[in-house]
């Protein structure tokens, strides 16, 4: 008899606990709707953050292209100047050589 009373009480407690979570089908719908709202909010927030990250990445890419382009142009200019100076130095060396040769011939 004690076993029967204990077993029936434990079943009642278990059943009442499961019913306490969703007392009615309307409450279950409210919970489902709330979960959907939270998921949508998280989805929108995550989407916005990802879009911001993509925009920042594109901005940095453009900035890097600009800097690299300017650096490339400066490198070309410096190379051209160095080439001109090398040609001038070579021409000066040739003139100096010719002057020295003329002096020795005299």
Biopython code that builds the backbone (N, CA, C, O; Angstrom):
import numpy as np
from Bio.PDB.StructureBuilder import StructureBuilder

atoms = [
    (1, "UNK", "N", (0.819, -1.180, 0.000)),
    (1, "UNK", "CA", (0.000, 0.000, 0.000)),
    (1, "UNK", "C", (0.874, 1.259, 0.000)),
    (1, "UNK", "O", (0.577, 2.240, -0.681)),
    (2, "UNK", "N", (1.903, 1.207, 0.742)),
    (2, "UNK", "CA", (2.815, 2.342, 0.775)),
    (2, "UNK", "C", (3.449, 2.549, -0.588)),
    (2, "UNK", "O", (3.609, 3.684, -1.039)),
    (3, "UNK", "N", (3.811, 1.449, -1.249)),
    (3, "UNK", "CA", (4.391, 1.549, -2.587)),
    (3, "UNK", "C", (3.392, 2.150, -3.566)),
    (3, "UNK", "O", (3.768, 2.973, -4.400)),
    (4, "UNK", "N", (2.173, 1.767, -3.481)),
    (4, "UNK", "CA", (1.141, 2.269, -4.383)),
    (4, "UNK", "C", (0.931, 3.760, -4.155)),
    (4, "UNK", "O", (0.801, 4.505, -5.126)),
    (5, "UNK", "N", (0.895, 4.207, -2.944)),
    (5, "UNK", "CA", (0.702, 5.624, -2.631)),
    (5, "UNK", "C", (1.903, 6.436, -3.102)),
    (5, "UNK", "O", (1.738, 7.524, -3.653)),
    (6, "UNK", "N", (3.080, 5.927, -2.894)),
    (6, "UNK", "CA", (4.293, 6.631, -3.331)),
    (6, "UNK", "C", (4.362, 6.730, -4.851)),
    (6, "UNK", "O", (4.705, 7.781, -5.394)),
    (7, "UNK", "N", (4.039, 5.650, -5.530)),
    (7, "UNK", "CA", (4.083, 5.618, -6.984)),
    (7, "UNK", "C", (3.039, 6.564, -7.565)),
    (7, "UNK", "O", (3.334, 7.265, -8.533)),
    (8, "UNK", "N", (1.883, 6.609, -7.036)),
    (8, "UNK", "CA", (0.844, 7.495, -7.573)),
    (8, "UNK", "C", (1.183, 8.955, -7.288)),
    (8, "UNK", "O", (0.900, 9.815, -8.122)),
    (9, "UNK", "N", (1.770, 9.255, -6.154)),
    (9, "UNK", "CA", (2.175, 10.632, -5.849)),
    (9, "UNK", "C", (3.306, 11.099, -6.758)),
    (9, "UNK", "O", (3.292, 12.248, -7.201)),
    (10, "UNK", "N", (4.271, 10.254, -7.045)),
    (10, "UNK", "CA", (5.382, 10.648, -7.906)),
    (10, "UNK", "C", (4.902, 10.913, -9.325)),
    (10, "UNK", "O", (5.436, 11.787, -10.008)),
    (11, "UNK", "N", (3.906, 10.170, -9.770)),
    (11, "UNK", "CA", (3.365, 10.415, -11.106)),
    (11, "UNK", "C", (2.640, 11.749, -11.145)),
    (11, "UNK", "O", (2.742, 12.481, -12.130)),
    (12, "UNK", "N", (1.937, 12.060, -10.127)),
    (12, "UNK", "CA", (1.210, 13.332, -10.085)),
    (12, "UNK", "C", (2.178, 14.508, -10.063)),
    (12, "UNK", "O", (1.951, 15.525, -10.718)),
    (13, "UNK", "N", (3.228, 14.363, -9.325)),
    (13, "UNK", "CA", (4.222, 15.424, -9.258)),
    (13, "UNK", "C", (4.877, 15.614, -10.623)),
    (13, "UNK", "O", (5.073, 16.741, -11.077)),
    (14, "UNK", "N", (5.205, 14.522, -11.255)),
    (14, "UNK", "CA", (5.846, 14.609, -12.573)),
    (14, "UNK", "C", (4.917, 15.249, -13.599)),
    (14, "UNK", "O", (5.346, 16.098, -14.380)),
    (15, "UNK", "N", (3.687, 14.858, -13.601)),
    (15, "UNK", "CA", (2.712, 15.397, -14.546)),
    (15, "UNK", "C", (2.480, 16.874, -14.266)),
    (15, "UNK", "O", (2.376, 17.669, -15.199)),
    (16, "UNK", "N", (2.398, 17.242, -13.026)),
    (16, "UNK", "CA", (2.135, 18.647, -12.698)),
    (16, "UNK", "C", (3.336, 19.514, -13.068)),
    (16, "UNK", "O", (3.156, 20.675, -13.435)),
    (17, "UNK", "N", (4.542, 18.989, -12.982)),
    (17, "UNK", "CA", (5.720, 19.753, -13.367)),
    (17, "UNK", "C", (5.726, 20.019, -14.868)),
    (17, "UNK", "O", (6.005, 21.140, -15.295)),
    (18, "UNK", "N", (5.427, 19.019, -15.659)),
    (18, "UNK", "CA", (5.434, 19.216, -17.094)),
    (18, "UNK", "C", (4.323, 20.163, -17.519)),
    (18, "UNK", "O", (4.491, 20.901, -18.489)),
    (19, "UNK", "N", (3.232, 20.163, -16.845)),
    (19, "UNK", "CA", (2.143, 21.070, -17.169)),
    (19, "UNK", "C", (2.438, 22.490, -16.690)),
    (19, "UNK", "O", (1.913, 23.449, -17.257)),
    (20, "UNK", "N", (3.248, 22.639, -15.683)),
    (20, "UNK", "CA", (3.550, 23.978, -15.167)),
    (20, "UNK", "C", (4.358, 24.773, -16.189)),
    (20, "UNK", "O", (4.275, 26.001, -16.223)),
    (21, "UNK", "N", (5.136, 24.088, -17.016)),
    (21, "UNK", "CA", (5.940, 24.791, -18.009)),
    (21, "UNK", "C", (5.072, 25.410, -19.101)),
    (21, "UNK", "O", (5.306, 26.549, -19.503)),
    (22, "UNK", "N", (4.083, 24.677, -19.579)),
    (22, "UNK", "CA", (3.132, 25.161, -20.579)),
    (22, "UNK", "C", (1.721, 24.924, -20.050)),
    (22, "UNK", "O", (1.126, 23.886, -20.341)),
    (23, "UNK", "N", (1.187, 25.840, -19.299)),
    (23, "UNK", "CA", (-0.128, 25.603, -18.727)),
    (23, "UNK", "C", (-1.234, 25.529, -19.783)),
    (23, "UNK", "O", (-2.282, 24.923, -19.558)),
    (24, "UNK", "N", (-0.983, 26.159, -20.945)),
    (24, "UNK", "CA", (-2.010, 26.102, -21.980)),
    (24, "UNK", "C", (-1.339, 26.125, -23.351)),
    (24, "UNK", "O", (-0.175, 26.510, -23.467)),
    (25, "UNK", "N", (-2.064, 25.718, -24.382)),
    (25, "UNK", "CA", (-1.493, 25.795, -25.728)),
    (25, "UNK", "C", (-1.170, 27.230, -26.133)),
    (25, "UNK", "O", (-0.231, 27.451, -26.897)),
    (26, "UNK", "N", (-1.913, 28.192, -25.648)),
    (26, "UNK", "CA", (-1.666, 29.608, -25.936)),
    (26, "UNK", "C", (-0.317, 30.038, -25.370)),
    (26, "UNK", "O", (0.422, 30.768, -26.030)),
    (27, "UNK", "N", (0.009, 29.602, -24.179)),
    (27, "UNK", "CA", (1.307, 29.924, -23.577)),
    (27, "UNK", "C", (2.431, 29.286, -24.378)),
    (27, "UNK", "O", (3.492, 29.888, -24.540)),
    (28, "UNK", "N", (2.216, 28.088, -24.876)),
    (28, "UNK", "CA", (3.236, 27.421, -25.689)),
    (28, "UNK", "C", (3.479, 28.222, -26.964)),
    (28, "UNK", "O", (4.626, 28.339, -27.396)),
    (29, "UNK", "N", (2.441, 28.772, -27.575)),
    (29, "UNK", "CA", (2.596, 29.608, -28.767)),
    (29, "UNK", "C", (3.377, 30.866, -28.442)),
    (29, "UNK", "O", (4.225, 31.292, -29.227)),
    (30, "UNK", "N", (3.105, 31.463, -27.300)),
    (30, "UNK", "CA", (3.827, 32.677, -26.911)),
    (30, "UNK", "C", (5.324, 32.400, -26.765)),
    (30, "UNK", "O", (6.153, 33.213, -27.175)),
    (31, "UNK", "N", (5.658, 31.271, -26.189)),
    (31, "UNK", "CA", (7.065, 30.899, -26.028)),
    (31, "UNK", "C", (7.692, 30.699, -27.403)),
    (31, "UNK", "O", (8.803, 31.168, -27.652)),
    (32, "UNK", "N", (6.998, 30.014, -28.284)),
    (32, "UNK", "CA", (7.518, 29.775, -29.632)),
    (32, "UNK", "C", (7.715, 31.092, -30.371)),
    (32, "UNK", "O", (8.734, 31.291, -31.032)),
    (33, "UNK", "N", (6.743, 31.989, -30.258)),
    (33, "UNK", "CA", (6.861, 33.291, -30.917)),
    (33, "UNK", "C", (8.030, 34.083, -30.342)),
    (33, "UNK", "O", (8.764, 34.740, -31.080)),
    (34, "UNK", "N", (8.195, 34.020, -29.052)),
    (34, "UNK", "CA", (9.291, 34.752, -28.397)),
    (34, "UNK", "C", (10.645, 34.216, -28.873)),
    (34, "UNK", "O", (11.571, 34.985, -29.133)),
    (35, "UNK", "N", (10.745, 32.904, -28.982)),
    (35, "UNK", "CA", (11.995, 32.298, -29.466)),
    (35, "UNK", "C", (12.261, 32.758, -30.898)),
    (35, "UNK", "O", (13.393, 33.093, -31.247)),
    (36, "UNK", "N", (11.213, 32.772, -31.727)),
    (36, "UNK", "CA", (11.377, 33.226, -33.108)),
    (36, "UNK", "C", (11.835, 34.683, -33.149)),
    (36, "UNK", "O", (12.703, 35.038, -33.946)),
    (37, "UNK", "N", (11.258, 35.524, -32.298)),
    (37, "UNK", "CA", (11.651, 36.942, -32.252)),
    (37, "UNK", "C", (13.113, 37.091, -31.855)),
    (37, "UNK", "O", (13.845, 37.883, -32.449)),
    (38, "UNK", "N", (13.532, 36.339, -30.862)),
    (38, "UNK", "CA", (14.922, 36.416, -30.408)),
    (38, "UNK", "C", (15.861, 35.953, -31.513)),
    (38, "UNK", "O", (16.898, 36.574, -31.747)),
    (39, "UNK", "N", (15.504, 34.866, -32.194)),
    (39, "UNK", "CA", (16.340, 34.353, -33.277)),
    (39, "UNK", "C", (16.427, 35.382, -34.401)),
    (39, "UNK", "O", (17.506, 35.602, -34.950)),
    (40, "UNK", "N", (15.312, 36.010, -34.749)),
    (40, "UNK", "CA", (15.318, 37.030, -35.799)),
    (40, "UNK", "C", (16.190, 38.217, -35.396)),
    (40, "UNK", "O", (16.940, 38.750, -36.214)),
    (41, "UNK", "N", (16.088, 38.627, -34.133)),
    (41, "UNK", "CA", (16.885, 39.758, -33.651)),
    (41, "UNK", "C", (18.376, 39.430, -33.721)),
    (41, "UNK", "O", (19.177, 40.249, -34.171)),
    (42, "UNK", "N", (18.735, 38.248, -33.281)),
    (42, "UNK", "CA", (20.140, 37.832, -33.333)),
    (42, "UNK", "C", (20.610, 37.760, -34.782)),
    (42, "UNK", "O", (21.722, 38.181, -35.097)),
    (43, "UNK", "N", (19.767, 37.228, -35.660)),
    (43, "UNK", "CA", (20.107, 37.110, -37.072)),
    (43, "UNK", "C", (20.351, 38.491, -37.691)),
    (43, "UNK", "O", (21.325, 38.684, -38.420)),
    (44, "UNK", "N", (19.470, 39.445, -37.402)),
    (44, "UNK", "CA", (19.638, 40.794, -37.945)),
    (44, "UNK", "C", (20.893, 41.463, -37.398)),
    (44, "UNK", "O", (21.640, 42.096, -38.144)),
    (45, "UNK", "N", (21.121, 41.325, -36.116)),
    (45, "UNK", "CA", (22.302, 41.930, -35.505)),
    (45, "UNK", "C", (23.578, 41.333, -36.093)),
    (45, "UNK", "O", (24.516, 42.060, -36.421)),
    (46, "UNK", "N", (23.608, 40.029, -36.223)),
    (46, "UNK", "CA", (24.768, 39.360, -36.791)),
    (46, "UNK", "C", (24.975, 39.779, -38.242)),
    (46, "UNK", "O", (26.106, 40.012, -38.668)),
    (47, "UNK", "N", (23.887, 39.875, -38.999)),
    (47, "UNK", "CA", (23.984, 40.307, -40.390)),
    (47, "UNK", "C", (24.542, 41.709, -40.522)),
    (47, "UNK", "O", (25.365, 41.978, -41.397)),
    (48, "UNK", "N", (24.093, 42.607, -39.646)),
    (48, "UNK", "CA", (24.598, 43.990, -39.674)),
    (48, "UNK", "C", (26.092, 44.024, -39.365)),
    (48, "UNK", "O", (26.853, 44.723, -40.033)),
    (49, "UNK", "N", (26.503, 43.277, -38.364)),
    (49, "UNK", "CA", (27.926, 43.263, -37.990)),
    (49, "UNK", "C", (28.781, 42.681, -39.121)),
    (49, "UNK", "O", (29.868, 43.184, -39.404)),
    (50, "UNK", "N", (28.290, 41.632, -39.755)),
    (50, "UNK", "CA", (29.041, 41.048, -40.867)),
    (50, "UNK", "C", (29.121, 42.022, -42.041)),
    (50, "UNK", "O", (30.159, 42.124, -42.695)),
    (51, "UNK", "N", (28.031, 42.736, -42.309)),
    (51, "UNK", "CA", (28.039, 43.718, -43.393)),
    (51, "UNK", "C", (29.027, 44.840, -43.090)),
    (51, "UNK", "O", (29.748, 45.286, -43.983)),
    (52, "UNK", "N", (29.068, 45.297, -41.845)),
    (52, "UNK", "CA", (30.023, 46.332, -41.458)),
    (52, "UNK", "C", (31.455, 45.835, -41.656)),
    (52, "UNK", "O", (32.318, 46.574, -42.129)),
    (53, "UNK", "N", (31.694, 44.592, -41.293)),
    (53, "UNK", "CA", (33.031, 44.023, -41.466)),
    (53, "UNK", "C", (33.425, 43.953, -42.930)),
    (53, "UNK", "O", (34.570, 44.235, -43.285)),
    (54, "UNK", "N", (32.480, 43.578, -43.777)),
    (54, "UNK", "CA", (32.764, 43.514, -45.215)),
    (54, "UNK", "C", (33.054, 44.897, -45.755)),
    (54, "UNK", "O", (33.981, 45.071, -46.546)),
    (55, "UNK", "N", (32.272, 45.891, -45.339)),
    (55, "UNK", "CA", (32.497, 47.267, -45.800)),
    (55, "UNK", "C", (33.869, 47.776, -45.360)),
    (55, "UNK", "O", (34.567, 48.422, -46.141)),
    (56, "UNK", "N", (34.256, 47.494, -44.130)),
    (56, "UNK", "CA", (35.571, 47.925, -43.644)),
    (56, "UNK", "C", (36.689, 47.248, -44.432)),
    (56, "UNK", "O", (37.704, 47.867, -44.752)),
    (57, "UNK", "N", (36.489, 45.977, -44.736)),
    (57, "UNK", "CA", (37.494, 45.246, -45.512)),
    (57, "UNK", "C", (37.636, 45.847, -46.901)),
    (57, "UNK", "O", (38.751, 46.013, -47.394)),
    (58, "UNK", "N", (36.511, 46.175, -47.538)),
    (58, "UNK", "CA", (36.564, 46.786, -48.867)),
    (58, "UNK", "C", (37.252, 48.150, -48.808)),
    (58, "UNK", "O", (38.032, 48.495, -49.695)),
    (59, "UNK", "N", (36.964, 48.916, -47.769)),
    (59, "UNK", "CA", (37.586, 50.232, -47.606)),
    (59, "UNK", "C", (39.102, 50.087, -47.454)),
    (59, "UNK", "O", (39.863, 50.820, -48.086)),
    (60, "UNK", "N", (39.535, 49.153, -46.626)),
    (60, "UNK", "CA", (40.965, 48.927, -46.432)),
    (60, "UNK", "C", (41.635, 48.445, -47.715)),
    (60, "UNK", "O", (42.777, 48.806, -47.999)),
    (61, "UNK", "N", (40.927, 47.636, -48.480)),
    (61, "UNK", "CA", (41.468, 47.155, -49.747)),
    (61, "UNK", "C", (41.709, 48.318, -50.702)),
    (61, "UNK", "O", (42.758, 48.395, -51.343)),
    (62, "UNK", "N", (40.740, 49.218, -50.796)),
    (62, "UNK", "CA", (40.887, 50.383, -51.670)),
    (62, "UNK", "C", (42.033, 51.276, -51.196)),
    (62, "UNK", "O", (42.818, 51.779, -52.000)),
    (63, "UNK", "N", (42.114, 51.461, -49.897)),
    (63, "UNK", "CA", (43.178, 52.291, -49.333)),
    (63, "UNK", "C", (44.546, 51.681, -49.637)),
    (63, "UNK", "O", (45.486, 52.392, -49.993)),
    (64, "UNK", "N", (44.646, 50.373, -49.494)),
    (64, "UNK", "CA", (45.905, 49.685, -49.779)),
    (64, "UNK", "C", (46.276, 49.811, -51.254)),
    (64, "UNK", "O", (47.443, 50.014, -51.588)),
    (65, "UNK", "N", (45.283, 49.689, -52.136)),
    (65, "UNK", "CA", (45.550, 49.847, -53.562)),
    (65, "UNK", "C", (46.086, 51.245, -53.859)),
    (65, "UNK", "O", (47.020, 51.402, -54.645)),
    (66, "UNK", "N", (45.491, 52.262, -53.226)),
    (66, "UNK", "CA", (45.953, 53.638, -53.439)),
    (66, "UNK", "C", (47.395, 53.810, -52.981)),
    (66, "UNK", "O", (48.221, 54.379, -53.695)),
    (67, "UNK", "N", (47.689, 53.312, -51.783)),
    (67, "UNK", "CA", (49.045, 53.446, -51.241)),
    (67, "UNK", "C", (50.042, 52.698, -52.115)),
    (67, "UNK", "O", (51.123, 53.208, -52.408)),
    (68, "UNK", "N", (49.681, 51.501, -52.528)),
    (68, "UNK", "CA", (50.591, 50.712, -53.369)),
    (68, "UNK", "C", (50.802, 51.398, -54.721)),
    (68, "UNK", "O", (51.911, 51.392, -55.255)),
    (69, "UNK", "N", (49.742, 51.987, -55.270)),
    (69, "UNK", "CA", (49.874, 52.702, -56.538)),
    (69, "UNK", "C", (50.808, 53.886, -56.418)),
    (69, "UNK", "O", (51.649, 54.108, -57.289)),
    (70, "UNK", "N", (50.667, 54.656, -55.336)),
    (70, "UNK", "CA", (51.537, 55.812, -55.114)),
    (70, "UNK", "C", (52.981, 55.360, -54.906)),
    (70, "UNK", "O", (53.912, 55.977, -55.424)),
    (71, "UNK", "N", (53.159, 54.294, -54.155)),
    (71, "UNK", "CA", (54.502, 53.774, -53.916)),
    (71, "UNK", "C", (55.127, 53.300, -55.220)),
    (71, "UNK", "O", (56.316, 53.518, -55.454)),
    (72, "UNK", "N", (54.344, 52.662, -56.059)),
    (72, "UNK", "CA", (54.842, 52.184, -57.347)),
    (72, "UNK", "C", (55.270, 53.364, -58.220)),
    (72, "UNK", "O", (56.311, 53.305, -58.874)),
    (73, "UNK", "N", (54.483, 54.421, -58.233)),
    (73, "UNK", "CA", (54.830, 55.613, -59.019)),
    (73, "UNK", "C", (56.118, 56.257, -58.496)),
    (73, "UNK", "O", (56.984, 56.650, -59.278)),
    (74, "UNK", "N", (56.237, 56.362, -57.179)),
    (74, "UNK", "CA", (57.450, 56.947, -56.593)),
    (74, "UNK", "C", (58.674, 56.092, -56.940)),
    (74, "UNK", "O", (59.748, 56.622, -57.225)),
    (75, "UNK", "N", (58.502, 54.786, -56.915)),
    (75, "UNK", "CA", (59.607, 53.890, -57.258)),
    (75, "UNK", "C", (60.031, 54.096, -58.707)),
    (75, "UNK", "O", (61.224, 54.125, -59.008)),
    (76, "UNK", "N", (59.062, 54.237, -59.603)),
    (76, "UNK", "CA", (59.383, 54.476, -61.012)),
    (76, "UNK", "C", (60.137, 55.797, -61.175)),
    (76, "UNK", "O", (61.124, 55.874, -61.907)),
    (77, "UNK", "N", (59.655, 56.842, -60.480)),
    (77, "UNK", "CA", (60.314, 58.146, -60.563)),
    (77, "UNK", "C", (61.746, 58.065, -60.043)),
    (77, "UNK", "O", (62.665, 58.591, -60.670)),
    (78, "UNK", "N", (61.933, 57.420, -58.920)),
    (78, "UNK", "CA", (63.265, 57.286, -58.330)),
    (78, "UNK", "C", (64.183, 56.494, -59.254)),
    (78, "UNK", "O", (65.357, 56.833, -59.404)),
    (79, "UNK", "N", (63.656, 55.448, -59.871)),
    (79, "UNK", "CA", (64.456, 54.645, -60.795)),
    (79, "UNK", "C", (64.856, 55.483, -62.012)),
    (79, "UNK", "O", (65.987, 55.390, -62.488)),
    (80, "UNK", "N", (63.927, 56.301, -62.513)),
    (80, "UNK", "CA", (64.235, 57.154, -63.667)),
    (80, "UNK", "C", (65.308, 58.176, -63.302)),
    (80, "UNK", "O", (66.223, 58.427, -64.087)),
    (81, "UNK", "N", (65.196, 58.763, -62.117)),
    (81, "UNK", "CA", (66.192, 59.739, -61.674)),
    (81, "UNK", "C", (67.557, 59.077, -61.516)),
    (81, "UNK", "O", (68.578, 59.638, -61.914)),
    (82, "UNK", "N", (67.567, 57.894, -60.938)),
    (82, "UNK", "CA", (68.839, 57.177, -60.762)),
    (82, "UNK", "C", (69.453, 56.842, -62.112)),
    (82, "UNK", "O", (70.669, 56.924, -62.284)),
    (83, "UNK", "N", (68.619, 56.467, -63.063)),
    (83, "UNK", "CA", (69.114, 56.154, -64.402)),
    (83, "UNK", "C", (69.716, 57.394, -65.059)),
    (83, "UNK", "O", (70.768, 57.326, -65.693)),
    (84, "UNK", "N", (69.027, 58.532, -64.897)),
    (84, "UNK", "CA", (69.551, 59.780, -65.458)),
    (84, "UNK", "C", (70.893, 60.144, -64.828)),
    (84, "UNK", "O", (71.831, 60.526, -65.528)),
    (85, "UNK", "N", (70.978, 60.023, -63.516)),
    (85, "UNK", "CA", (72.233, 60.350, -62.837)),
    (85, "UNK", "C", (73.347, 59.399, -63.278)),
    (85, "UNK", "O", (74.493, 59.810, -63.453)),
    (86, "UNK", "N", (72.999, 58.135, -63.453)),
    (86, "UNK", "CA", (74.002, 57.164, -63.907)),
    (86, "UNK", "C", (74.485, 57.530, -65.306)),
    (86, "UNK", "O", (75.681, 57.469, -65.591)),
    (87, "UNK", "N", (73.555, 57.908, -66.175)),
    (87, "UNK", "CA", (73.939, 58.311, -67.535)),
    (87, "UNK", "C", (74.806, 59.573, -67.510)),
    (87, "UNK", "O", (75.777, 59.670, -68.261)),
    (88, "UNK", "N", (74.468, 60.526, -66.664)),
    (88, "UNK", "CA", (75.262, 61.748, -66.543)),
    (88, "UNK", "C", (76.658, 61.429, -66.026)),
    (88, "UNK", "O", (77.649, 61.970, -66.517)),
    (89, "UNK", "N", (76.731, 60.556, -65.042)),
    (89, "UNK", "CA", (78.022, 60.176, -64.482)),
    (89, "UNK", "C", (78.853, 59.455, -65.540)),
    (89, "UNK", "O", (80.054, 59.698, -65.664)),
    (90, "UNK", "N", (78.224, 58.584, -66.288)),
    (90, "UNK", "CA", (78.944, 57.857, -67.338)),
    (90, "UNK", "C", (79.433, 58.834, -68.411)),
    (90, "UNK", "O", (80.554, 58.720, -68.907)),
    (91, "UNK", "N", (78.568, 59.799, -68.758)),
    (91, "UNK", "CA", (78.975, 60.787, -69.761)),
    (91, "UNK", "C", (80.132, 61.632, -69.232)),
    (91, "UNK", "O", (81.073, 61.928, -69.969)),
    (92, "UNK", "N", (80.066, 62.017, -67.977)),
    (92, "UNK", "CA", (81.151, 62.784, -67.362)),
    (92, "UNK", "C", (82.440, 61.987, -67.322)),
    (92, "UNK", "O", (83.525, 62.524, -67.544)),
    (93, "UNK", "N", (82.307, 60.690, -67.033)),
    (93, "UNK", "CA", (83.504, 59.842, -67.007)),
    (93, "UNK", "C", (84.121, 59.740, -68.398)),
    (93, "UNK", "O", (85.344, 59.761, -68.536)),
    (94, "UNK", "N", (83.277, 59.629, -69.436)),
    (94, "UNK", "CA", (83.784, 59.558, -70.805)),
    (94, "UNK", "C", (84.502, 60.854, -71.187)),
    (94, "UNK", "O", (85.574, 60.839, -71.792)),
    (95, "UNK", "N", (83.878, 61.974, -70.814)),
    (95, "UNK", "CA", (84.508, 63.269, -71.116)),
    (95, "UNK", "C", (85.837, 63.404, -70.391)),
    (95, "UNK", "O", (86.820, 63.892, -70.949)),
    (96, "UNK", "N", (85.852, 62.962, -69.139)),
    (96, "UNK", "CA", (87.099, 63.014, -68.378)),
    (96, "UNK", "C", (88.165, 62.138, -68.989)),
    (96, "UNK", "O", (89.334, 62.521, -69.043)),
    (97, "UNK", "N", (87.777, 60.967, -69.448)),
    (97, "UNK", "CA", (88.709, 60.053, -70.089)),
    (97, "UNK", "C", (89.260, 60.682, -71.364)),
    (97, "UNK", "O", (90.462, 60.619, -71.621)),
    (98, "UNK", "N", (88.382, 61.288, -72.161)),
    (98, "UNK", "CA", (88.817, 61.937, -73.397)),
    (98, "UNK", "C", (89.754, 63.106, -73.101)),
    (98, "UNK", "O", (90.744, 63.305, -73.805)),
    (99, "UNK", "N", (89.440, 63.875, -72.063)),
    (99, "UNK", "CA", (90.316, 64.990, -71.685)),
    (99, "UNK", "C", (91.695, 64.489, -71.272)),
    (99, "UNK", "O", (92.717, 65.063, -71.649)),
    (100, "UNK", "N", (91.710, 63.403, -70.487)),
    (100, "UNK", "CA", (92.996, 62.838, -70.049)),
    (100, "UNK", "C", (93.785, 62.322, -71.249)),
    (100, "UNK", "O", (94.996, 62.527, -71.324)),
    (101, "UNK", "N", (93.124, 61.664, -72.176)),
    (101, "UNK", "CA", (93.784, 61.149, -73.364)),
    (101, "UNK", "C", (94.356, 62.293, -74.207)),
    (101, "UNK", "O", (95.455, 62.173, -74.748)),
    (102, "UNK", "N", (93.616, 63.400, -74.320)),
    (102, "UNK", "CA", (94.089, 64.559, -75.079)),
    (102, "UNK", "C", (95.339, 65.163, -74.417)),
    (102, "UNK", "O", (96.271, 65.590, -75.099)),
    (103, "UNK", "N", (95.340, 65.188, -73.110)),
    (103, "UNK", "CA", (96.481, 65.752, -72.390)),
    (103, "UNK", "C", (97.721, 64.897, -72.576)),
    (103, "UNK", "O", (98.823, 65.429, -72.713)),
    (104, "UNK", "N", (97.558, 63.573, -72.584)),
    (104, "UNK", "CA", (98.707, 62.707, -72.772)),
    (104, "UNK", "C", (99.230, 62.737, -74.193)),
    (104, "UNK", "O", (100.415, 62.477, -74.403)),
    (105, "UNK", "N", (98.407, 63.040, -75.172)),
    (105, "UNK", "CA", (98.823, 63.080, -76.567)),
    (105, "UNK", "C", (99.659, 64.343, -76.862)),
    (105, "UNK", "O", (100.460, 64.348, -77.797)),
    (106, "UNK", "N", (99.485, 65.342, -76.117)),
    (106, "UNK", "CA", (100.203, 66.583, -76.375)),
    (106, "UNK", "C", (101.631, 66.479, -76.090)),
    (106, "UNK", "O", (102.368, 67.450, -76.261)),
]
sb = StructureBuilder()
sb.init_structure("model")
sb.init_model(0)
sb.init_chain("A")
sb.init_seg("    ")
for serial, (resi, resn, name, xyz) in enumerate(atoms, 1):
    if name == "N":
        sb.init_residue(resn, " ", resi, " ")
    sb.init_atom(name, np.array(xyz, "f"), 0.0, 1.0, " ", f" {name:<3s}", serial, name[0])
structure = sb.get_structure()
